[in-house]
Amino acid sequence: MIVLAEFDEHPDVMDEGDLGAAYQSRANAAGVAAARAGMPDASATPDDSATDCEWCGDEIPAGRREAWPGVRLCAECQAQRERLPGRVG
């Protein structure tokens, strides 16, 4: 749910366009946050990566673990995950 509490204080200066723009801005921010939740942690190191894929159990090559610190899936499973309907990233 998107809250527009700060705009409730000044409803006389907000028109429908302003409210719509504020709502869309918050919806976009929520979408970005949801997409980032599925990404590896930016502070992760190769040691934080899984050595085996969480989906298929195959070993994740060292080069992939170094290139994508915090990775949890092998390249093939990651590609499948990215093709899932409604899935970002």
Number of C-alpha atoms within 10 A of each C-alpha: 6 11 10 12 8 8 14 10 9 9 10 8 8 13 9 8 9 12 14 12 11 17 15 13 13 16 14 12 12 14 13 12 11 13 13 13 11 11 14 16 14 9 8 13 16 17 12 17 21 17 19 16 20 15 13 11 11 13 13 19 13 12 9 16 21 15 11 19 19 21 27 21 24 22 14 11 16 15 12 9 15 12 12 10 7 6 10 15 14
